[in-house]
């Protein structure tokens, strides 16, 4: 599925599953046995790609884009963001593989969060 975010229109990603993968320091890679669960959620990117919201059954969060890039080699869109409560994340929107990946780091842990996309509209 080819998609360009350069079109100035709101785009939404409906997701059906979320999983968490922990960083394994000894392997210098993320665990392949991730913990996940089914969850309906929606990401909505604004027209100018300066912010997006993520809505689940229990919470709605807003993320403000500090930097965005298109990775032509991997055909993904990357975003350095800050959440509405001040947390920093690195988002990778991968429409071709119907995934949204989030890298989250803190002093105590390093986690990959993966959302499986049901529909893009």
C-alpha positions in Angstrom: 0.0 0.0 0.0 1.7 3.2 -1.1 0.8 6.2 0.9 2.1 9.8 1.0 1.7 12.0 4.0 2.5 15.0 1.9 -1.2 15.3 1.0 -2.6 18.0 3.3 -5.4 15.9 4.8 -6.0 14.4 8.2 -5.1 10.7 8.3 -6.3 8.1 10.7 -4.9 4.7 11.8 -7.3 2.3 13.4 -5.5 -0.3 15.5 -6.6 -3.7 16.9 -3.7 -5.0 18.9 -0.9 -3.6 21.2 2.3 -5.3 22.4 5.3 -4.5 24.5 8.8 -5.7 23.7 11.6 -5.3 26.3 15.2 -4.4 25.4 17.7 -7.2 26.1 21.0 -5.5 26.9 23.1 -8.7 26.4 21.7 -9.2 22.9 21.5 -5.5 22.1 18.1 -6.1 20.6 14.4 -6.3 21.6 12.9 -9.5 22.9 11.1 -11.5 20.2 8.6 -12.8 22.8 6.6 -9.7 23.4 3.6 -9.3 25.7 0.4 -8.0 24.0 -3.3 -7.9 24.0 -6.2 -6.9 21.8 -7.2 -3.3 22.1 -9.1 -1.0 19.8 -7.4 2.4 19.4 -7.2 5.2 17.0 -4.3 7.5 15.9 -5.3 10.7 14.1 -2.6 12.9 12.5 -3.5 16.5 11.9 -3.3 18.0 8.4 0.2 19.5 8.8 1.7 16.6 10.7 2.5 18.8 13.7 0.6 16.8 16.2 -1.5 13.6 16.5 -3.8 12.1 19.1 -4.1 8.5 20.3 -7.4 7.4 21.7 -8.2 4.2 23.6 -11.2 3.1 25.5 -9.7 4.7 28.7 -7.5 7.6 27.6 -6.8 10.2 25.0 -3.3 11.5 24.6 -1.9 14.2 22.3 1.6 14.1 20.9 3.4 17.2 19.6 5.9 16.6 16.7 9.3 18.1 17.2 10.8 16.5 14.0 9.5 14.4 11.2 11.3 12.5 8.5 10.5 10.1 5.7 12.8 7.1 5.5 12.7 6.2 1.8 14.9 3.1 2.2 12.4 1.5 4.7 9.3 3.4 3.4 8.4 4.6 6.9 7.5 8.0 8.5 9.3 8.8 11.7 8.4 11.4 14.4 10.3 12.7 17.4 7.4 13.7 19.7 6.6 15.0 23.2 3.4 13.9 24.8 0.9 16.2 26.5 2.4 15.2 29.8 6.0 15.8 28.8 7.2 12.3 27.9 9.4 11.9 24.8 8.9 9.1 22.2 10.1 8.1 18.8 7.2 7.0 16.6 7.5 5.0 13.4 4.4 4.9 11.1 4.7 2.0 8.7 1.6 1.9 6.5 3.0 -0.7 4.2 3.4 -3.3 7.0 0.3 -1.9 8.8 2.2 -1.1 12.0 3.0 1.8 14.3 6.1 1.3 16.4 7.0 3.4 19.4 10.4 3.6 21.1 10.2 4.6 24.7 13.3 5.1 26.9 13.8 6.0 30.5 16.6 5.5 33.1 15.1 2.2 34.1 13.9 0.6 30.9 13.9 0.6 27.1 10.7 -0.6 25.4 9.3 -1.1 22.0 5.5 -0.7 21.7 4.0 -2.1 18.6 0.4 -1.3 17.4 -1.1 -3.5 14.6 -3.1 -1.4 12.2 -6.6 -2.6 11.1 -7.4 0.3 8.7 -5.9 3.5 7.3 -8.3 6.2 6.2 
